[in-house]
Amino acid sequence: MAQVQRMSRLMIKTLRDDPADAETLNHKLLVRAGYVRRTAAGIWSWLPLGKKVLENVSRVVREEMDAIGGQEVLLPALLPKEPYEASGRYDEYGDLLFRLQDRKGSDYLLGPTHEEIFTQVVKDMCSSYKDLPVILYQIQTKYRDEARPRAGVLRGREFQMKDSYSFDTTDEGLAESYRLHRGAYIRIFERLGLDHRIVSAVSGAMGGSASEEFLAPAPAGEDTFVDCPNCDYAANTEAVTFVATPGDASGVAPVEEMDTPDTPTIETLADFLGVPASATLKNLLVKVDGEIVAVGVPGDREVDLGKLGEHLAPAEVELVTAEDFVGRPDLVRGYVGPQGLEKVRYIADPRVAAGTSWVTGANKEGVHARNVVCGRDFEVDEHLDVVVVEAGDPCPRCGTGLQVDRAIEIGHIFQLGRKYADIFALDVLGQQGKPVRVTMGSYGIGVSRAVAALAEQTADDKGLCWPREIAPADVHVVAAGKALQTELALGVSEKLAAAGVRVIVDDRAGVSPGVKFTDAELIGVPKILVAGRRSAEGVLELKDRRTGEREELTVEDAVARLTAQG
């Protein structure tokens, strides 16, 4: 028998107006509909209806993880710092890490992710190839000290996450574990009703090689991704690559310096010379672990500092300041060019290819140079894809112009390889009687983020509109107000519950029918069953929350219809 949730007893308070600090749809509606309550910046309490939705997402994740042989565990959220020092991530995470000490002065952290701890568990528990492969997972609260928590539960300081880890003795075994997780994720997001894309990604602080993200397209998303309208290519913008085309510099004249007073920016330079910004070479100075590095990109493009940081991780990347030019006469602010740079590492985007000719700084105040050819007049120490990707950039696979969209990251899968196994010497005895180093995969799903993503994708102008799989109930029964209608509503609710249908019934006294109808649409249960004007005849109105379709049914037919849909 399913549960009947009576709104006269349910801890819920709906709001007519959006919270003053809410910017995104999920933030507005989850608060207004009484699913969550803000406790502090980036910290949320899940109220009864919200907890049911969160648990329903977790249930789907558990079922699909169990189906691929995953074994659920629960590791602590409070962790010693030593394993993270060993991996280097205690420093790499920087300010994102919550750090604390116990009364004895020992250092701890609140877990942002658990690769290190899972590796230690398997090292303690598994000693032979016969113990592997194994997939372990948990659904756990994670912690990250976000500088600007925003978008409700979408980007908080604590959040619910499913993280799983595979352990294999061969690369082929890792590839199979990765394939199993990929398939499970597709089934999970299909069951949840999430429109999603699978895109190539970078691994970041997680480490490893092969990496894909599962993204839910939504205007509130903080990730940008590209997809090709002509082929199946899709990637996070940080993972997009550009294939360089060498230029032909055989007819390019020698370098010529020009007086260009008061032109320290690309815009002023292009206007002064009457050339397109794309003909100029922009040279951005950054510091990489304190060392000044120049980054060259075409003048009409911007450097993606996030992308640059991913390429150079774990090194710290920051912009130079005015103080960094003191004592460096070779670095002329606003007039830097790659030719003649000394003791400065030069990184360039692949568009700055061998044989391409540019207008760029001459390393003298008020002077630029034309006909500066890559490979002839300057050398590139390393080519890296570092520009901000734009709509229309060529698809790396087929050359068609790419589309750029925003999305919410809801899942990420990595082939970590032996990074953490090497750090913690995770070996098992192989079939030949010799130690074999284990190879790992790491796979995450944002459980609370999935709730937010669903709210963003499925809500309409009336409120939330949950898919049945994760809704807090199957049907929302509304008693329009009178005693007869309330009696009928409660009676049909008990019959539905007895048949296994999950029910919310609005039996509140003294609340107008209009408020009840508005709340039912705001709360967003898939079906709304109204005991209204024909209650004396035993006739109810069944409304589909998503389509708005209505029909009148007897109690028996309503129970049969809703039971059959289960």
C-alpha positions in Angstrom: 0.0 0.0 0.0 1.3 3.4 -1.0 1.3 6.5 1.2 -1.3 9.2 1.3 0.2 12.5 2.0 -2.4 14.9 3.4 -1.6 18.5 2.9 -3.4 19.4 6.1 -0.6 17.6 7.9 2.3 17.9 5.4 5.1 20.3 6.3 4.9 22.6 3.3 4.6 26.3 2.7 4.0 27.5 -0.8 4.9 31.1 -1.9 3.2 33.3 -4.5 6.3 35.3 -5.3 9.8 34.4 -6.3 12.6 34.7 -3.6 14.3 38.0 -4.0 17.7 36.4 -4.5 16.6 33.8 -7.0 17.8 34.1 -10.6 17.3 30.6 -12.0 14.1 28.7 -12.6 14.9 25.8 -10.3 15.8 28.2 -7.5 12.6 30.1 -7.8 10.3 27.1 -8.1 11.8 24.6 -5.7 11.6 27.3 -3.0 8.1 28.5 -4.0 6.7 25.0 -4.1 8.1 24.1 -0.7 10.7 21.5 -1.8 13.8 23.2 -0.3 14.7 25.9 2.2 17.9 28.0 2.3 19.9 27.5 5.5 22.9 29.6 4.5 24.7 30.6 1.3 25.0 27.4 -0.8 23.5 25.2 2.0 20.0 23.9 1.6 17.5 21.9 3.6 15.5 19.4 1.7 11.9 19.4 3.0 9.5 16.4 2.8 8.5 16.7 -0.9 12.1 17.7 -1.9 13.5 14.7 0.0 11.1 12.4 -1.8 12.3 13.7 -5.2 15.9 13.4 -4.2 15.4 9.8 -3.0 13.6 8.9 -6.2 16.6 10.1 -8.2 18.9 8.1 -5.9 16.7 5.0 -6.3 17.0 5.1 -10.1 20.8 5.6 -9.8 21.0 2.7 -7.4 19.0 0.3 -9.6 21.1 1.0 -12.7 24.4 0.8 -10.8 23.3 -2.5 -9.2 22.4 -3.8 -12.6 26.0 -3.5 -13.9 27.3 -5.2 -10.8 28.1 -2.2 -8.6 28.4 -2.7 -4.9 27.2 0.2 -2.7 29.3 1.4 0.2 29.3 4.5 2.3 32.6 6.1 3.1 33.1 9.0 5.6 32.7 12.6 4.5 35.2 13.7 7.2 38.6 12.6 5.8 42.3 12.8 6.9 44.4 15.1 4.8 47.3 12.6 4.3 45.8 10.7 1.4 45.1 14.0 -0.4 48.6 15.3 0.3 49.9 12.1 -1.2 47.9 12.7 -4.4 48.7 16.4 -4.5 45.1 17.4 -4.5 45.2 18.9 -1.0 47.0 21.8 -2.6 45.4 21.5 -6.1 41.9 22.1 -4.8 43.0 25.3 -3.2 40.2 27.4 -1.7 37.6 24.9 -2.8 38.5 22.5 -0.1 36.9 22.7 3.4 39.8 22.2 5.8 39.5 21.8 9.6 41.3 20.5 12.7 40.2 18.3 15.5 40.9 19.2 19.2 44.4 17.6 18.9 45.4 19.8 16.0 45.2 17.0 13.4 44.2 18.2 9.9 41.1 16.9 8.1 39.0 17.9 5.2 35.4 17.5 4.0 35.5 15.2 1.0 35.0 16.8 -2.4 35.5 13.4 -4.1 36.8 10.1 -2.9 39.4 8.6 -5.4 42.1 8.4 -2.7 39.9 6.7 -0.1 38.4 4.2 -2.4 41.9 3.3 -3.6 43.0 2.7 0.0 39.9 0.5 0.6 40.6 -1.7 -2.3 44.3 -1.9 -1.4 43.3 -3.2 2.0 40.6 -5.6 0.7 41.9 -7.0 -2.6 45.2 -8.9 -2.9 44.7 -11.1 -5.9 43.5 -10.8 -9.5 40.7 -13.1 -8.5 39.3 -10.3 -6.4 38.9 -8.1 -9.5 37.2 -6.6 -11.4 35.1 -4.7 -8.9 32.8 -1.7 -9.1 32.2 0.2 -5.8 29.8 3.2 -5.5 28.3 5.4 -2.9 25.7 8.2 -2.8 27.3 10.7 -0.4 27.2 14.4 0.5 30.2 16.2 -1.0 31.6 19.6 0.0 33.2 22.4 -2.0 33.8 25.9 -0.7 32.3 27.7 -3.7 33.3 31.4 -3.7 29.9 32.4 -5.1 27.2 29.7 -4.5 24.3 30.4 -6.9 21.4 29.0 -8.7 19.8 27.3 -5.7 20.8 23.6 -5.3 22.5 23.7 -8.7 25.7 25.1 -7.3 26.0 24.7 -3.6 28.7 24.2 -1.0 27.3 20.8 -0.1 25.6 18.5 -2.6 24.5 14.9 -3.1 26.6 12.9 -5.5 26.9 9.4 -6.7 30.5 8.5 -7.2 31.6 5.1 -8.4 35.0 3.6 -9.0 36.1 0.6 -11.1 39.2 -1.5 -10.4 40.6 -3.8 -13.1 43.9 -5.5 -13.8 44.1 -4.7 -17.6 43.4 -1.7 -19.8 40.8 -3.8 -21.7 39.0 -4.4 -18.4 39.0 -0.7 -17.7 37.5 -0.1 -21.1 34.7 -2.6 -20.4 34.0 -1.0 -17.0 33.9 2.4 -18.7 31.5 1.0 -21.3 29.2 -0.4 -18.6 29.0 2.9 -16.8 28.4 4.8 -20.0 25.4 2.5 -20.8 24.1 2.8 -17.2 24.3 6.6 -17.3 22.3 6.7 -20.6 19.6 4.5 -19.0 19.6 6.6 -15.8 19.1 9.9 -17.6 16.5 8.4 -19.9 14.5 7.1 -16.9 14.8 10.4 -15.2 13.4 12.1 -18.3 16.5 14.4 -18.7 17.3 15.7 -22.2 21.1 15.2 -22.3 24.1 15.2 -24.5 27.3 13.1 -24.2 30.3 15.3 -24.9 34.1 14.9 -25.0 35.6 16.6 -21.9 38.9 17.2 -20.1 39.7 15.5 -16.8 40.9 18.5 -14.8 41.8 17.8 -11.1 40.5 14.3 -11.4 43.4 13.2 -13.7 43.3 10.4 -16.2 42.8 10.1 -19.9 39.5 9.3 -21.6 36.8 11.6 -20.3 33.1 12.3 -21.2 30.5 14.6 -19.7 26.8 14.2 -19.6 25.2 17.6 -20.1 21.6 18.7 -19.7 20.9 21.7 -22.0 19.4 24.6 -20.1 19.8 28.4 -20.1 20.8 28.3 -16.4 23.8 25.9 -17.2 27.3 27.0 -16.3 28.9 24.8 -18.9 29.1 25.6 -22.5 29.3 22.9 -25.1 29.4 22.6 -28.9 27.7 20.2 -31.2 27.9 19.8 -34.9 24.7 20.0 -37.0 26.2 17.8 -39.7 27.9 14.9 -37.7 27.7 13.5 -34.2 30.6 15.5 -32.8 29.9 17.1 -29.4 32.3 18.4 -26.8 32.7 20.7 -23.8 34.2 23.9 -25.1 37.3 23.3 -23.0 37.9 20.0 -25.0 37.4 21.4 -28.5 40.5 21.1 -30.7 41.5 23.0 -33.8 43.5 21.5 -36.6 46.2 23.9 -37.7 46.7 24.8 -41.3 50.2 26.0 -42.1 50.5 29.2 -44.0 52.6 30.1 -47.0 55.1 32.8 -46.1 57.2 32.5 -49.3 56.0 35.9 -50.6 55.9 37.7 -47.3 58.2 40.8 -47.0 60.6 41.1 -44.1 59.5 42.4 -40.7 58.6 46.1 -40.9 58.3 48.2 -37.7 55.7 51.0 -37.7 55.0 54.0 -35.4 51.6 53.3 -33.8 51.2 55.8 -31.0 48.4 55.3 -28.4 47.4 51.8 -29.7 47.9 49.5 -26.7 44.7 47.4 -27.5 43.8 45.3 -30.5 40.8 47.6 -31.2 42.9 50.8 -31.3 45.6 49.1 -33.4 43.1 47.7 -36.0 41.4 51.1 -36.3 44.8 53.0 -36.6 46.1 50.6 -39.4 42.7 50.0 -41.1 43.1 46.2 -40.8 40.8 43.5 -39.4 41.5 42.4 -35.9 42.0 38.9 -37.2 45.2 40.1 -38.9 46.7 41.0 -35.6 48.4 38.8 -33.0 47.3 39.3 -29.4 49.9 38.3 -26.8 48.5 37.9 -23.3 50.9 37.7 -20.4 50.1 35.3 -17.6 52.0 33.8 -14.7 52.3 30.0 -14.5 53.5 29.1 -11.0 55.0 32.6 -10.8 56.8 32.4 -14.1 55.8 34.9 -16.8 54.5 33.2 -20.0 53.2 34.8 -23.2 50.1 33.3 -24.9 49.5 34.2 -28.5 46.1 34.1 -30.2 44.6 35.9 -33.2 43.5 39.4 -32.3 39.8 38.8 -32.9 39.8 35.9 -30.4 39.9 35.8 -26.6 42.1 33.6 -24.4 40.0 31.0 -22.4 41.8 31.1 -19.1 39.9 28.1 -17.9 41.0 26.1 -20.9 44.6 27.3 -20.5 44.5 26.3 -16.8 43.3 22.8 -17.7 46.1 22.4 -20.2 48.7 23.5 -17.6 47.3 21.8 -14.5 48.3 21.4 -11.8 50.3 24.6 -12.3 48.5 27.8 -11.1 47.7 30.3 -13.8 47.0 33.9 -13.1 47.1 37.2 -15.0 50.1 39.5 -14.7 49.8 42.8 -12.8 51.5 46.2 -13.2 54.0 45.1 -10.6 55.2 42.3 -12.9 56.5 44.7 -15.5 58.8 46.4 -13.0 62.4 45.6 -13.8 61.4 43.9 -17.1 62.3 46.4 -19.9 61.8 43.6 -22.4 58.1 43.5 -21.6 56.4 46.6 -22.9 52.8 46.7 -21.8 50.4 46.9 -24.7 53.2 46.4 -27.3 54.4 42.8 -26.6 55.4 40.7 -29.7 56.8 37.2 -29.8 59.8 38.2 -31.9 62.8 39.1 -29.7 61.2 37.9 -26.5 63.9 36.7 -24.1 63.5 34.3 -21.2 59.7 34.1 -21.8 58.0 30.8 -22.7 55.7 31.4 -25.7 52.5 29.4 -26.0 50.2 29.9 -29.0 46.9 28.7 -30.2 47.1 26.3 -33.3 45.7 29.1 -35.4 49.1 30.8 -35.0 50.6 28.1 -37.3 53.9 28.0 -39.1 53.9 30.3 -42.1 51.2 32.6 -40.8 51.9 36.3 -40.9 50.8 38.8 -38.3 50.7 42.4 -37.2 51.9 42.4 -33.6 53.8 44.4 -31.0 57.4 45.4 -31.6 58.4 45.3 -27.9 58.8 49.1 -28.0 56.4 51.8 -26.6 54.1 53.0 -29.5 55.6 50.7 -32.1 54.1 47.6 -33.8 55.5 45.4 -36.5 53.9 43.9 -39.7 54.9 40.8 -41.7 55.9 38.9 -38.5 55.9 35.2 -39.6 55.5 32.3 -37.3 58.5 29.9 -37.8 60.5 32.6 -39.5 60.6 35.5 -37.1 59.6 33.7 -33.9 59.2 30.2 -32.6 56.3 28.7 -30.6 57.4 26.7 -27.6 54.0 24.8 -27.4 50.8 24.9 -29.3 47.7 24.6 -27.2 44.0 25.1 -27.9 43.4 28.2 -25.7 40.8 30.4 -27.5 37.2 30.9 -26.4 35.2 28.7 -28.8 32.7 30.6 -30.9 29.7 29.6 -32.9 30.7 28.9 -36.5 34.2 27.5 -35.6 34.9 24.5 -37.7 34.0 21.0 -36.5 37.2 19.1 -35.8 35.6 16.1 -37.4 33.9 17.3 -40.6 34.6 21.1 -40.8 31.0 22.3 -40.5 30.3 25.4 -38.4 29.7 24.4 -34.7 26.7 25.4 -32.6 27.4 26.7 -29.0 24.8 26.0 -26.2 24.7 26.2 -22.4 24.1 23.2 -20.2 24.2 21.7 -16.7 26.8 19.0 -16.0 24.9 16.1 -14.6 27.5 13.3 -15.0 31.1 12.8 -15.8 33.0 9.6 -16.5 36.8 9.2 -16.5 39.3 6.5 -17.4 41.8 7.3 -14.6 44.2 4.7 -15.5 47.0 4.0 -12.9 47.3 7.6 -11.5 46.0 6.8 -8.0 47.2 3.2 -8.1 50.7 4.4 -8.6 50.4 6.9 -5.8 49.2 4.3 -3.3 51.0 1.3 -4.8 47.8 -0.5 -5.5 48.9 -3.9 -6.7 47.4 -7.4 -6.8 49.0 -10.8 -7.4 48.6 -11.5 -11.1 47.9 -14.8 -12.9 51.6 -15.3 -13.4 52.4 -15.0 -9.7 53.8 -11.4 -10.1 52.4 -8.1 -8.8 50.1 -6.3 -11.3 49.3 -2.7 -11.0 45.5 -2.0 -10.9 43.9 0.4 -13.3 40.9 2.6 -12.3 37.9 4.4 -13.6 35.9 7.2 -11.8 32.3 8.0 -12.5 30.1 10.7 -11.0 26.5 11.7 -11.1 25.2 14.9 -9.5 22.1 13.6 -7.7 20.9 17.0 -6.4 22.0 18.7 -9.6 19.8 16.2 -11.5 16.8 17.5 -9.5 17.7 21.1 -10.4 18.3 20.2 -14.0 14.9 18.5 -14.3 13.2 21.5 -12.7 15.0 23.7 -15.3 14.0 21.5 -18.3 10.5 20.5 -17.4 8.9 23.5 -15.6 6.4 25.7 -17.3 4.8 29.1 -16.5 2.6 27.5 -13.9 5.3 25.7 -11.9 7.2 22.4 -11.7 6.2 19.5 -13.9 8.0 16.4 -12.8 8.4 13.1 -14.8 6.5 10.4 -13.0 9.7 8.4 -12.1 10.9 11.1 -9.7 7.8 13.0 -8.7 6.9 13.1 -5.0 3.6 11.4 -5.9 1.7 9.9 -8.8 -1.4 12.0 -8.4 -2.4 15.2 -6.6 -6.0 14.9 -5.4 -7.7 18.3 -4.8 -10.9 18.7 -2.6 -12.5 21.8 -4.0 -13.7 22.8 -0.6 -17.0 21.5 0.7 -17.4 18.6 3.2 -18.8 16.3 0.5 -15.9 17.0 -1.8 -13.4 16.5 0.9 -15.0 13.2 1.9 -14.9 12.0 -1.8 -11.2 13.2 -2.2 -10.1 11.3 0.9 -12.0 8.2 -0.1 -10.6 8.0 -3.6 -7.1 8.7 -2.1 -7.3 5.7 0.1 -8.5 3.5 -2.8 -5.6 4.7 -4.9 -3.1 4.1 -2.2 -4.4 0.6 -1.6 -3.8 0.0 -5.3 -0.2 1.2 -4.9 -0.6 4.7 -6.3 1.3 7.4 -4.4 -1.0 10.2 -3.5 -1.0 13.8 -2.3 -4.4 15.0 -1.2 -5.2 18.6 -0.6 -7.7 18.4 2.3 -6.9 21.7 3.8 -9.9 23.4 5.4 -10.4 27.2 4.9 -8.2 27.3 1.7 -10.0 28.4 -1.4 -10.3 26.1 -4.5 -8.2 28.7 -6.5 -5.3 28.5 -4.1 -5.5 24.7 -4.1 -5.5 24.5 -7.9 -2.6 26.9 -8.1 -0.6 24.9 -5.5 -1.3 21.7 -7.4 0.2 23.1 -10.6 3.1 24.7 -8.7 4.0 21.4 -7.0 4.0 19.6 -10.3 2.8 16.1 -9.7 2.0 14.4 -13.1 -1.8 13.9 -12.6 -4.3 16.2 -10.8 -7.6 14.6 -9.7 -10.3 17.1 -8.6 -13.3 16.4 -6.5 -15.4 19.4 -7.6 -18.8 20.3 -8.8 -20.0 16.8 -9.7 -18.8 15.2 -6.4 -22.4 14.4 -5.5 -22.6 12.2 -8.6 -19.3 10.4 -7.7 -17.6 12.0 -10.7 -14.1 13.4 -10.6 -12.0 15.5 -13.1 -8.6 14.1 -14.1 -6.1 16.6 -15.5 -2.7 15.8 -17.0 -0.3 18.3 -15.5 2.0 18.5 -18.6 -0.6 18.6 -21.5 -3.5 20.2 -19.6 -5.9 17.5 -21.0 -8.9 16.9 -18.9 -11.6 14.2 -18.6 -14.4 13.3 -16.2 -14.3 9.9 -14.6 -16.2 8.0 -12.0 -14.2 7.0 -8.9 -13.9 3.4 -10.1 -12.7 4.5 -13.6 -10.3 7.0 -12.1 -8.7 4.4 -9.8 -8.5 2.0 -12.7 -6.9 4.6 -15.0 -4.3 5.7 -12.5 -3.5 2.2 -11.4 -3.0 1.1 -15.0 -0.6 4.0 -15.6 1.6 2.8 -12.7 
